[in-house]
Structure formats: structure tokens, C-alpha cells
């Protein structure tokens, strides 16, 4: 590998490397001499020389009002490499922690996807709108019937709290009764909830929500149906409960 590339691989720019090598070959030189050798404007070389001076690769002394530039011993490059290696060694534990956290999240997501597979199949087989939320009350899945009913796509609501669907027309007491039931891991069913579609219109269907444990994870399943079709809702609920066991 060329010396130019070797020095650049230590983190210096191509222009910085050229200026350093020019100064090294000239021994002691005015900035104009270095500029002539690297074929660059004097002002640009002056800026680069000042940077290299701060980095310890170029030094200067003044004699009779003239500034002479001298390249530092090439071993200084090795010192720079050693310092960067030491800094990297210091940073490694923190970088490893970041990677572990990132892969942990990815592993959690993959695990969630695996846990969701059986529920996803049942939801997709249903003609009724189905929403599935995890234990943090974030939407993890909705089926096609749900998308048609609400006007949202899965990608738009995944990770969101179902409260984005609130119309503001449902009595607070209804939600209080709902959470009392769900926190006790009981089913909640009502025809008093008024939901809001993406286009802002409202609708009212029989709402059934129940908790299901699956692979040590808690999920909340919401099924919507015509108010007169409680038997159909009960049949689908039993499928989810059986699948969760």
C-alpha cells in the first residue's frame, strides 16, 4: 500500500497527508514552498498546516520574521494510532452495551412476531374487525376487516395506543368499567362505545375485549360486530382463548 494511503487510513484527509509528506521531504520550509510542492493555493495550505500543527504533525519556528515549518517525526503517526486505539478500547464496553440493547430489542420483536403468528391467522380468517394490543396497550395487529371498518392500514396504527380511535362521544364511565374488567383479566363487552374512523366519521358496534395469555405474554383482543351477533363474537373469542393456551 502507498504511504499516502497508509497515512490516510489513520484518519487524515488526502490534502492533510500531502501537506505532511511535502513538509517531511522539504525538511524546513516556508508555507509557500510547501504549497508549490503540493500544487495547492498558499492560503489553503496555510489552513491545513495550522490543523496539522494542532494535531501535532507539523511544527514551526520563527526566525527573522519568517515562519519555518517542520514535519514531526513519523513515529508521531504511530503515537496517534496508539491513542486512537486506547480511546476505542475505552469505548468498547459502551459500544457493546448499545449493540446488546439493540439486538435485545430485535430479539424481543422477533419473539413477539412468533407469539403473534397463531393470533394473526385467526384474525385473518375472521370477517369481523379484530384488533390485538400487547400488554403495554400498543396495537400490534389488525386484520383486513378492521382496516376496512376504520380506514387505517396496519402500518399506520402499529405501535399506537387504541385511544387514537376515540370519538370523544363515549361516556367516561364506560372506559372505567372496561379497565376494571381488563385489569381483573375478565372480558368486557358493551354496545356503548362510539369509535371514530380515519375520515372522522363515527360508528357504533358491539365491542368485545378480553385478555389472553400466550407464551407468558399478555395480549388484549378486541372484536367488533353487529350488536345482534353476540353468538358469533363468542365463537371467535373461544378460538383466541384456545389458541392462547
DRENPA-3360 file (N, C-alpha, C; in nm, 2 decimals, always signed):
BEGIN
1 = XXXXXXXX = +0.09/-0.12/+0.00/+0.00/+0.00/+0.00/+0.09/+0.13/+0.00 ~ +0.05/+0.23/-0.08/+0.13/+0.35/-0.08/+0.12/+0.42/+0.05 ~ +0.24/+0.49/+0.08/+0.25/+0.57/+0.20/+0.13/+0.67/+0.22 ~ +0.09/+0.73/+0.11/-0.02/+0.82/+0.11/-0.14/+0.76/+0.17 ~ -0.18/+0.64/+0.12/-0.30/+0.57/+0.16/-0.29/+0.52/+0.31 ~ -0.16/+0.48/+0.35/-0.14/+0.43/+0.48/-0.18/+0.54/+0.58 ~ -0.13/+0.66/+0.55/-0.15/+0.78/+0.64/-0.29/+0.82/+0.64 ~ -0.36/+0.81/+0.53/-0.50/+0.85/+0.52/-0.58/+0.75/+0.60;
9 = XXXXXXXX = -0.54/+0.62/+0.60/-0.62/+0.53/+0.68/-0.61/+0.55/+0.83 ~ -0.51/+0.63/+0.87/-0.50/+0.67/+1.01/-0.60/+0.78/+1.05 ~ -0.68/+0.83/+0.95/-0.78/+0.93/+0.98/-0.75/+1.07/+0.93 ~ -0.65/+1.08/+0.85/-0.61/+1.21/+0.79/-0.67/+1.22/+0.65 ~ -0.70/+1.35/+0.61/-0.75/+1.37/+0.47/-0.64/+1.36/+0.37 ~ -0.68/+1.34/+0.25/-0.58/+1.33/+0.14/-0.49/+1.46/+0.13 ~ -0.55/+1.58/+0.15/-0.48/+1.70/+0.15/-0.39/+1.72/+0.27 ~ -0.44/+1.68/+0.38/-0.35/+1.68/+0.50/-0.23/+1.59/+0.48;
17 = XXXXXXXX = -0.25/+1.48/+0.43/-0.14/+1.38/+0.41/-0.04/+1.44/+0.31 ~ -0.09/+1.50/+0.20/+0.00/+1.56/+0.10/+0.09/+1.67/+0.16 ~ +0.03/+1.75/+0.24/+0.10/+1.86/+0.30/+0.20/+1.81/+0.40 ~ +0.17/+1.71/+0.48/+0.26/+1.65/+0.58/+0.38/+1.59/+0.50 ~ +0.35/+1.51/+0.40/+0.46/+1.44/+0.33/+0.55/+1.54/+0.25 ~ +0.49/+1.65/+0.21/+0.57/+1.76/+0.14/+0.66/+1.82/+0.24 ~ +0.61/+1.86/+0.36/+0.69/+1.92/+0.46/+0.80/+1.82/+0.51 ~ +0.77/+1.69/+0.52/+0.87/+1.59/+0.56/+0.98/+1.58/+0.46;
25 = XXXXXXXX = +0.95/+1.59/+0.33/+1.05/+1.58/+0.22/+1.14/+1.71/+0.21 ~ +1.08/+1.82/+0.25/+1.15/+1.95/+0.24/+1.24/+1.98/+0.36 ~ +1.21/+1.92/+0.47/+1.29/+1.94/+0.59/+1.24/+2.07/+0.66 ~ +1.28/+2.18/+0.63/+1.24/+2.31/+0.68/+1.19/+2.40/+0.56 ~ +1.07/+2.45/+0.57/+1.03/+2.52/+0.45/+0.92/+2.63/+0.49 ~ +0.92/+2.73/+0.40/+0.81/+2.83/+0.41/+0.68/+2.77/+0.36 ~ +0.57/+2.82/+0.40/+0.44/+2.77/+0.36/+0.43/+2.78/+0.21 ~ +0.49/+2.88/+0.15/+0.49/+2.89/+0.00/+0.56/+2.78/-0.07;
33 = XXXXXXXX = +0.67/+2.73/-0.01/+0.74/+2.62/-0.06/+0.66/+2.49/-0.06 ~ +0.59/+2.47/+0.05/+0.50/+2.35/+0.06/+0.39/+2.36/-0.04 ~ +0.33/+2.48/-0.05/+0.22/+2.50/-0.14/+0.26/+2.47/-0.29 ~ +0.38/+2.51/-0.32/+0.43/+2.49/-0.46/+0.45/+2.34/-0.48 ~ +0.50/+2.27/-0.38/+0.53/+2.12/-0.40/+0.40/+2.04/-0.41 ~ +0.29/+2.08/-0.34/+0.17/+2.01/-0.34/+0.07/+2.06/-0.45 ~ +0.11/+2.17/-0.52/+0.03/+2.23/-0.62/-0.11/+2.27/-0.57 ~ -0.10/+2.35/-0.46/-0.23/+2.40/-0.40/-0.21/+2.54/-0.36;
41 = XXXXXXXX = -0.32/+2.62/-0.35/-0.31/+2.76/-0.31/-0.25/+2.78/-0.18 ~ -0.17/+2.88/-0.16/-0.10/+2.91/-0.04/-0.19/+2.92/+0.08 ~ -0.30/+2.99/+0.06/-0.40/+3.01/+0.17/-0.46/+2.88/+0.22 ~ -0.49/+2.79/+0.12/-0.54/+2.66/+0.16/-0.44/+2.57/+0.24 ~ -0.31/+2.58/+0.19/-0.21/+2.50/+0.26/-0.18/+2.56/+0.40 ~ -0.20/+2.69/+0.41/-0.18/+2.75/+0.55/-0.29/+2.70/+0.64 ~ -0.41/+2.69/+0.60/-0.52/+2.63/+0.68/-0.49/+2.49/+0.72 ~ -0.44/+2.41/+0.62/-0.41/+2.27/+0.65/-0.29/+2.26/+0.75;
49 = XXXXXXXX = -0.19/+2.34/+0.73/-0.08/+2.34/+0.82/-0.11/+2.37/+0.96 ~ -0.20/+2.47/+0.98/-0.25/+2.50/+1.11/-0.32/+2.38/+1.18 ~ -0.40/+2.31/+1.10/-0.47/+2.19/+1.15/-0.37/+2.09/+1.19 ~ -0.27/+2.06/+1.10/-0.17/+1.96/+1.13/-0.09/+2.00/+1.26 ~ -0.07/+2.13/+1.27/+0.00/+2.18/+1.39/-0.07/+2.14/+1.52 ~ -0.21/+2.16/+1.51/-0.29/+2.13/+1.63/-0.29/+1.98/+1.66 ~ -0.27/+1.90/+1.55/-0.27/+1.76/+1.57/-0.13/+1.70/+1.60 ~ -0.04/+1.79/+1.60/+0.10/+1.75/+1.64/+0.18/+1.70/+1.53;
57 = XXXXXXXX = +0.14/+1.71/+1.40/+0.22/+1.66/+1.29/+0.31/+1.76/+1.22 ~ +0.28/+1.89/+1.24/+0.37/+1.99/+1.19/+0.40/+2.09/+1.30 ~ +0.53/+2.13/+1.30/+0.57/+2.23/+1.40/+0.63/+2.35/+1.32 ~ +0.65/+2.46/+1.39/+0.72/+2.57/+1.32/+0.80/+2.65/+1.42 ~ +0.89/+2.73/+1.36/+0.97/+2.83/+1.44/+0.98/+2.95/+1.36 ~ +1.00/+3.06/+1.43/+1.01/+3.19/+1.36/+1.15/+3.24/+1.37 ~ +1.21/+3.28/+1.25/+1.34/+3.34/+1.25/+1.34/+3.45/+1.15 ~ +1.38/+3.57/+1.20/+1.39/+3.69/+1.12/+1.25/+3.72/+1.06;
65 = XXXXXXXX = +1.15/+3.71/+1.14/+1.01/+3.73/+1.10/+0.96/+3.63/+1.00 ~ +1.03/+3.53/+0.97/+0.98/+3.43/+0.87/+0.94/+3.30/+0.96 ~ +0.84/+3.24/+0.92/+0.79/+3.11/+0.98/+0.84/+2.99/+0.90 ~ +0.91/+2.91/+0.97/+0.96/+2.79/+0.90/+0.88/+2.66/+0.96 ~ +0.83/+2.58/+0.86/+0.75/+2.46/+0.90/+0.84/+2.34/+0.90 ~ +0.82/+2.25/+1.00/+0.90/+2.13/+1.01/+0.80/+2.01/+1.04 ~ +0.81/+1.91/+0.96/+0.73/+1.79/+0.99/+0.77/+1.72/+1.11 ~ +0.68/+1.67/+1.19/+0.71/+1.60/+1.31/+0.76/+1.46/+1.27;
73 = XXXXXXXX = +0.84/+1.40/+1.36/+0.89/+1.26/+1.34/+0.78/+1.17/+1.30 ~ +0.79/+1.09/+1.20/+0.69/+0.99/+1.15/+0.64/+0.90/+1.26 ~ +0.72/+0.88/+1.37/+0.68/+0.80/+1.48/+0.56/+0.86/+1.55 ~ +0.54/+0.99/+1.53/+0.42/+1.06/+1.59/+0.29/+1.00/+1.53 ~ +0.30/+0.95/+1.41/+0.18/+0.89/+1.35/+0.15/+0.76/+1.42 ~ +0.25/+0.69/+1.46/+0.22/+0.57/+1.54/+0.16/+0.60/+1.68 ~ +0.21/+0.71/+1.74/+0.15/+0.76/+1.86/+0.01/+0.79/+1.85 ~ -0.02/+0.86/+1.73/-0.16/+0.89/+1.71/-0.25/+0.76/+1.70;
81 = XXXXXXXX = -0.20/+0.66/+1.63/-0.27/+0.53/+1.62/-0.29/+0.47/+1.76 ~ -0.19/+0.48/+1.84/-0.20/+0.42/+1.97/-0.30/+0.49/+2.06 ~ -0.30/+0.62/+2.05/-0.40/+0.70/+2.12/-0.54/+0.67/+2.08 ~ -0.56/+0.65/+1.95/-0.70/+0.62/+1.90/-0.74/+0.48/+1.94 ~ -0.64/+0.39/+1.94/-0.67/+0.25/+1.98/-0.71/+0.25/+2.13 ~ -0.64/+0.33/+2.21/-0.67/+0.34/+2.36/-0.81/+0.39/+2.38 ~ -0.85/+0.50/+2.30/-0.98/+0.55/+2.31/-1.09/+0.45/+2.27 ~ -1.06/+0.37/+2.16/-1.15/+0.27/+2.12/-1.17/+0.16/+2.22;
89 = XXXXXXXX = -1.06/+0.12/+2.28/-1.07/+0.02/+2.39/-1.16/+0.07/+2.51 ~ -1.14/+0.20/+2.53/-1.22/+0.26/+2.64/-1.37/+0.27/+2.60 ~ -1.40/+0.29/+2.47/-1.54/+0.30/+2.42/-1.60/+0.16/+2.40 ~ -1.52/+0.06/+2.39/-1.58/-0.07/+2.35/-1.69/-0.12/+2.44 ~ -1.67/-0.11/+2.58/-1.78/-0.16/+2.66/-1.91/-0.09/+2.64 ~ -1.90/+0.04/+2.61/-2.03/+0.12/+2.59/-2.09/+0.08/+2.45 ~ -2.00/+0.06/+2.35/-2.05/+0.02/+2.22/-2.11/-0.12/+2.23 ~ -2.05/-0.21/+2.31/-2.11/-0.34/+2.32/-2.24/-0.34/+2.39;
97 = XXXXXXXX = -2.26/-0.25/+2.49/-2.38/-0.23/+2.56/-2.49/-0.18/+2.46 ~ -2.46/-0.09/+2.37/-2.55/-0.04/+2.27/-2.60/-0.15/+2.18 ~ -2.50/-0.23/+2.14/-2.53/-0.35/+2.05/-2.62/-0.45/+2.12 ~ -2.59/-0.48/+2.24/-2.67/-0.57/+2.32/-2.81/-0.52/+2.33 ~ -2.83/-0.39/+2.36/-2.96/-0.34/+2.38/-3.04/-0.34/+2.24 ~ -2.97/-0.31/+2.13/-3.03/-0.31/+2.00/-3.08/-0.45/+1.96 ~ -2.99/-0.55/+1.98/-3.02/-0.68/+1.94/-3.12/-0.74/+2.04 ~ -3.12/-0.69/+2.16/-3.23/-0.73/+2.26/-3.36/-0.69/+2.21;
105 = XXXXXXXX = -3.37/-0.57/+2.16/-3.50/-0.52/+2.11/-3.54/-0.60/+1.99 ~ -3.44/-0.63/+1.90/-3.47/-0.70/+1.78/-3.52/-0.84/+1.82 ~ -3.45/-0.90/+1.92/-3.49/-1.03/+1.96/-3.63/-1.03/+2.02 ~ -3.66/-0.92/+2.09/-3.80/-0.91/+2.15/-3.90/-0.90/+2.04 ~ -3.87/-0.82/+1.94/-3.96/-0.81/+1.83/-3.98/-0.94/+1.75 ~ -3.87/-1.02/+1.73/-3.88/-1.14/+1.66/-3.97/-1.24/+1.75 ~ -3.94/-1.23/+1.88/-4.02/-1.32/+1.97/-4.17/-1.28/+1.97 ~ -4.19/-1.15/+1.96/-4.33/-1.11/+1.96/-4.40/-1.16/+1.83;
113 = XXXXXXXX = -4.33/-1.15/+1.72/-4.38/-1.19/+1.59/-4.41/-1.34/+1.59 ~ -4.33/-1.42/+1.66/-4.35/-1.56/+1.67/-4.48/-1.59/+1.76 ~ -4.49/-1.51/+1.87/-4.60/-1.53/+1.96/-4.73/-1.49/+1.89 ~ -4.72/-1.39/+1.80/-4.84/-1.34/+1.73/-4.89/-1.43/+1.61 ~ -4.81/-1.52/+1.57/-4.84/-1.59/+1.45/-4.98/-1.66/+1.45 ~ -5.00/-1.73/+1.57/-5.13/-1.80/+1.58/-5.25/-1.71/+1.58 ~ -5.23/-1.59/+1.65/-5.34/-1.50/+1.66/-5.36/-1.43/+1.53 ~ -5.25/-1.41/+1.45/-5.27/-1.34/+1.32/-5.35/-1.43/+1.23;
121 = XXXXXXXX = -5.33/-1.56/+1.23/-5.40/-1.65/+1.14/-5.55/-1.64/+1.18 ~ -5.58/-1.65/+1.31/-5.72/-1.64/+1.35/-5.79/-1.51/+1.31 ~ -5.71/-1.40/+1.33/-5.77/-1.27/+1.30/-5.80/-1.26/+1.15 ~ -5.70/-1.31/+1.07/-5.72/-1.30/+0.92/-5.83/-1.39/+0.87 ~ -5.86/-1.49/+0.94/-5.97/-1.58/+0.90/-6.11/-1.52/+0.94 ~ -6.11/-1.42/+1.01/-6.24/-1.36/+1.06/-6.29/-1.25/+0.97 ~ -6.42/-1.25/+0.96/-6.49/-1.14/+0.88/-6.51/-1.02/+0.97 ~ -6.50/-1.04/+1.10/-6.52/-0.93/+1.20/-6.39/-0.85/+1.22;
129 = XXXXXXXX = -6.40/-0.72/+1.24/-6.29/-0.64/+1.27/-6.22/-0.69/+1.40 ~ -6.09/-0.71/+1.39/-6.02/-0.76/+1.51/-5.89/-0.67/+1.53 ~ -5.87/-0.63/+1.65/-5.75/-0.55/+1.69/-5.69/-0.63/+1.80 ~ -5.55/-0.64/+1.80/-5.48/-0.70/+1.90/-5.37/-0.60/+1.96 ~ -5.37/-0.59/+2.09/-5.28/-0.50/+2.16/-5.20/-0.58/+2.25 ~ -5.07/-0.53/+2.28/-4.99/-0.61/+2.37/-5.01/-0.56/+2.52 ~ -4.93/-0.60/+2.61/-4.95/-0.57/+2.75/-4.92/-0.42/+2.78 ~ -4.85/-0.35/+2.69/-4.83/-0.21/+2.71/-4.94/-0.13/+2.64;
137 = XXXXXXXX = -5.04/-0.19/+2.59/-5.16/-0.13/+2.53/-5.11/-0.06/+2.40 ~ -5.03/-0.12/+2.32/-4.99/-0.08/+2.19/-5.04/-0.17/+2.09 ~ -5.10/-0.12/+1.98/-5.15/-0.20/+1.88/-5.04/-0.28/+1.81 ~ -5.06/-0.42/+1.80/-4.96/-0.50/+1.73/-5.01/-0.56/+1.61 ~ -5.15/-0.57/+1.60/-5.20/-0.62/+1.47/-5.35/-0.59/+1.46 ~ -5.39/-0.57/+1.33/-5.53/-0.55/+1.30/-5.55/-0.63/+1.17 ~ -5.67/-0.69/+1.15/-5.70/-0.76/+1.03/-5.76/-0.68/+0.92 ~ -5.78/-0.73/+0.80/-5.83/-0.66/+0.69/-5.97/-0.60/+0.71;
145 = XXXXXXXX = -6.05/-0.68/+0.78/-6.19/-0.63/+0.81/-6.18/-0.50/+0.90 ~ -6.08/-0.50/+0.99/-6.07/-0.38/+1.08/-6.02/-0.26/+0.99 ~ -5.92/-0.29/+0.90/-5.87/-0.18/+0.82/-5.99/-0.12/+0.74 ~ -6.08/-0.20/+0.68/-6.19/-0.15/+0.60/-6.28/-0.07/+0.69 ~ -6.31/-0.12/+0.81/-6.40/-0.05/+0.90/-6.35/+0.09/+0.95 ~ -6.22/+0.09/+0.98/-6.17/+0.22/+1.03/-6.10/+0.31/+0.93 ~ -6.06/+0.25/+0.82/-5.99/+0.33/+0.71/-5.84/+0.35/+0.73 ~ -5.79/+0.28/+0.84/-5.64/+0.29/+0.86/-5.58/+0.16/+0.81;
153 = XXXXXXXX = -5.45/+0.16/+0.77/-5.38/+0.04/+0.74/-5.30/+0.00/+0.87 ~ -5.26/-0.13/+0.87/-5.19/-0.18/+0.99/-5.07/-0.09/+1.01 ~ -4.99/-0.06/+0.91/-4.87/+0.02/+0.92/-4.89/+0.16/+0.99 ~ -5.01/+0.21/+0.97/-5.04/+0.34/+1.03/-5.07/+0.34/+1.18 ~ -5.12/+0.22/+1.23/-5.16/+0.21/+1.37/-5.07/+0.13/+1.45 ~ -4.98/+0.05/+1.39/-4.90/-0.04/+1.47/-4.81/+0.04/+1.56 ~ -4.81/+0.00/+1.69/-4.73/+0.08/+1.79/-4.81/+0.19/+1.85 ~ -4.93/+0.22/+1.80/-5.01/+0.33/+1.86/-5.10/+0.28/+1.97;
161 = XXXXXXXX = -5.14/+0.37/+2.06/-5.24/+0.33/+2.16/-5.38/+0.34/+2.10 ~ -5.47/+0.24/+2.13/-5.60/+0.25/+2.07/-5.68/+0.38/+2.10 ~ -5.63/+0.46/+2.19/-5.70/+0.58/+2.22/-5.71/+0.67/+2.10 ~ -5.63/+0.65/+1.99/-5.64/+0.73/+1.87/-5.77/+0.71/+1.80 ~ -5.84/+0.61/+1.84/-5.97/+0.58/+1.78/-6.09/+0.64/+1.85 ~ -6.06/+0.70/+1.97/-6.17/+0.76/+2.05/-6.24/+0.87/+1.98 ~ -6.37/+0.87/+1.99/-6.45/+0.97/+1.92/-6.48/+1.09/+2.02 ~ -6.46/+1.07/+2.15/-6.50/+1.17/+2.24/-6.65/+1.17/+2.28;
169 = XXXXXXXX = -6.72/+1.08/+2.22/-6.86/+1.07/+2.25/-6.90/+0.95/+2.34 ~ -6.80/+0.88/+2.38/-6.83/+0.77/+2.47/-6.81/+0.82/+2.62 ~ -6.91/+0.78/+2.70/-6.90/+0.82/+2.84/-6.78/+0.77/+2.91 ~ -6.72/+0.85/+3.00/-6.60/+0.81/+3.07/-6.63/+0.68/+3.16 ~ -6.75/+0.67/+3.21/-6.78/+0.56/+3.29/-6.77/+0.42/+3.22 ~ -6.79/+0.43/+3.09/-6.78/+0.30/+3.01/-6.63/+0.26/+3.01 ~ -6.54/+0.35/+2.99/-6.40/+0.32/+2.99/-6.35/+0.27/+3.13 ~ -6.41/+0.33/+3.24/-6.37/+0.29/+3.37/-6.41/+0.15/+3.40;
177 = XXXXXXXX = -6.54/+0.11/+3.35/-6.58/-0.03/+3.37/-6.50/-0.12/+3.28 ~ -6.45/-0.07/+3.17/-6.37/-0.16/+3.08/-6.24/-0.19/+3.15 ~ -6.17/-0.09/+3.20/-6.04/-0.12/+3.26/-6.05/-0.19/+3.39 ~ -6.16/-0.17/+3.46/-6.18/-0.25/+3.58/-6.19/-0.40/+3.55 ~ -6.26/-0.43/+3.44/-6.27/-0.57/+3.40/-6.14/-0.63/+3.35 ~ -6.07/-0.55/+3.26/-5.95/-0.60/+3.20/-5.84/-0.62/+3.30 ~ -5.83/-0.53/+3.39/-5.72/-0.54/+3.50/-5.74/-0.66/+3.58 ~ -5.87/-0.70/+3.59/-5.90/-0.83/+3.66/-5.89/-0.95/+3.57;
185 = XXXXXXXX = -5.85/-0.92/+3.45/-5.83/-1.03/+3.35/-5.97/-1.09/+3.31 ~ -6.07/-1.01/+3.30/-6.20/-1.05/+3.27/-6.24/-0.99/+3.13 ~ -6.34/-1.05/+3.07/-6.39/-1.00/+2.94/-6.48/-0.88/+2.97 ~ -6.47/-0.78/+2.87/-6.56/-0.67/+2.88/-6.63/-0.66/+2.74 ~ -6.76/-0.64/+2.75/-6.84/-0.63/+2.63/-6.95/-0.52/+2.65 ~ -6.96/-0.44/+2.55/-7.05/-0.32/+2.55/-7.10/-0.28/+2.42 ~ -7.21/-0.22/+2.41/-7.25/-0.16/+2.28/-7.26/+0.00/+2.30 ~ -7.19/+0.05/+2.40/-7.19/+0.19/+2.43/-7.07/+0.27/+2.38;
193 = XXXXXXXX = -6.97/+0.20/+2.32/-6.85/+0.27/+2.27/-6.88/+0.32/+2.13 ~ -6.85/+0.44/+2.11/-6.86/+0.50/+1.98/-6.72/+0.53/+1.93 ~ -6.68/+0.47/+1.82/-6.55/+0.48/+1.77/-6.55/+0.58/+1.65 ~ -6.42/+0.62/+1.61/-6.41/+0.72/+1.51/-6.32/+0.66/+1.40 ~ -6.36/+0.67/+1.27/-6.28/+0.63/+1.16/-6.18/+0.73/+1.13 ~ -6.09/+0.69/+1.04/-5.98/+0.78/+0.99/-6.04/+0.91/+0.93 ~ -6.15/+0.90/+0.86/-6.21/+1.01/+0.79/-6.29/+1.10/+0.88 ~ -6.30/+1.06/+1.01/-6.36/+1.15/+1.11/-6.51/+1.11/+1.14;
201 = XXXXXXXX = -6.56/+1.01/+1.07/-6.70/+0.97/+1.09/-6.71/+0.87/+1.21 ~ -6.82/+0.87/+1.27/-6.84/+0.78/+1.39/-6.92/+0.66/+1.36 ~ -6.91/+0.56/+1.44/-6.99/+0.44/+1.43/-7.00/+0.37/+1.56 ~ -7.10/+0.28/+1.57/-7.12/+0.21/+1.70/-7.15/+0.06/+1.67 ~ -7.06/-0.02/+1.72/-7.08/-0.17/+1.71/-7.06/-0.23/+1.84 ~ -7.10/-0.36/+1.85/-7.08/-0.43/+1.97/-6.93/-0.45/+1.99 ~ -6.87/-0.41/+2.10/-6.73/-0.41/+2.13/-6.70/-0.52/+2.24 ~ -6.62/-0.61/+2.20/-6.58/-0.72/+2.30/-6.43/-0.72/+2.31;
209 = XXXXXXXX = -6.38/-0.70/+2.43/-6.24/-0.70/+2.46/-6.21/-0.80/+2.57 ~ -6.10/-0.88/+2.55/-6.07/-0.98/+2.65/-5.92/-1.00/+2.65 ~ -5.86/-1.03/+2.77/-5.72/-1.06/+2.78/-5.69/-1.21/+2.75 ~ -5.58/-1.24/+2.69/-5.53/-1.37/+2.66/-5.38/-1.38/+2.69 ~ -5.34/-1.48/+2.77/-5.20/-1.51/+2.79/-5.15/-1.61/+2.69 ~ -5.04/-1.58/+2.62/-4.98/-1.67/+2.53/-4.83/-1.67/+2.54 ~ -4.77/-1.78/+2.57/-4.62/-1.79/+2.58/-4.57/-1.69/+2.68 ~ -4.64/-1.68/+2.79/-4.61/-1.58/+2.90/-4.62/-1.44/+2.86;
217 = XXXXXXXX = -4.69/-1.41/+2.76/-4.72/-1.27/+2.72/-4.87/-1.25/+2.73 ~ -4.90/-1.12/+2.77/-5.04/-1.08/+2.78/-5.08/-1.00/+2.66 ~ -5.19/-1.04/+2.59/-5.25/-0.97/+2.48/-5.39/-0.93/+2.51 ~ -5.44/-0.82/+2.45/-5.58/-0.78/+2.46/-5.64/-0.80/+2.32 ~ -5.74/-0.87/+2.30/-5.81/-0.89/+2.18/-5.94/-0.81/+2.17 ~ -5.96/-0.73/+2.07/-6.08/-0.66/+2.06/-6.15/-0.71/+1.93 ~ -6.28/-0.74/+1.94/-6.36/-0.79/+1.83/-6.48/-0.69/+1.82 ~ -6.51/-0.65/+1.70/-6.63/-0.57/+1.67/-6.73/-0.65/+1.59;
225 = XXXXXXXX = -6.85/-0.63/+1.62/-6.95/-0.70/+1.54/-7.09/-0.63/+1.55 ~ -7.18/-0.67/+1.47/-7.32/-0.62/+1.48/-7.37/-0.65/+1.62 ~ -7.45/-0.55/+1.68/-7.49/-0.57/+1.81/-7.58/-0.69/+1.83 ~ -7.64/-0.74/+1.73/-7.73/-0.86/+1.74/-7.65/-0.99/+1.73 ~ -7.52/-0.99/+1.70/-7.44/-1.11/+1.68/-7.35/-1.15/+1.79 ~ -7.40/-1.16/+1.91/-7.31/-1.19/+2.02/-7.26/-1.34/+2.01 ~ -7.34/-1.43/+1.96/-7.30/-1.57/+1.94/-7.18/-1.58/+1.85 ~ -7.18/-1.50/+1.75/-7.06/-1.51/+1.65/-6.94/-1.45/+1.72;
233 = XXXXXXXX = -6.95/-1.35/+1.80/-6.84/-1.30/+1.88/-6.79/-1.40/+1.98 ~ -6.88/-1.46/+2.05/-6.84/-1.56/+2.14/-6.76/-1.68/+2.08 ~ -6.80/-1.72/+1.96/-6.73/-1.83/+1.89/-6.59/-1.79/+1.85 ~ -6.57/-1.67/+1.81/-6.44/-1.62/+1.77/-6.35/-1.60/+1.90 ~ -6.41/-1.55/+2.00/-6.34/-1.54/+2.13/-6.29/-1.67/+2.17 ~ -6.36/-1.78/+2.17/-6.32/-1.91/+2.21/-6.20/-1.96/+2.13 ~ -6.20/-1.92/+2.00/-6.08/-1.96/+1.92/-5.95/-1.90/+1.97 ~ -5.96/-1.77/+2.00/-5.85/-1.70/+2.05/-5.80/-1.75/+2.19;
241 = XXXXX = -5.90/-1.78/+2.28/-5.87/-1.83/+2.41/-5.80/-1.97/+2.39 ~ -5.85/-2.05/+2.31/-5.80/-2.19/+2.29/-5.66/-2.18/+2.23 ~ -5.64/-2.08/+2.13/-5.51/-2.06/+2.07/-5.41/-2.01/+2.16 ~ -5.45/-1.94/+2.27/-5.36/-1.88/+2.36/-5.31/-1.98/+2.47 ~ -5.38/-2.08/+2.49/-5.35/-2.18/+2.59/-5.23/-2.26/+2.54;
% end
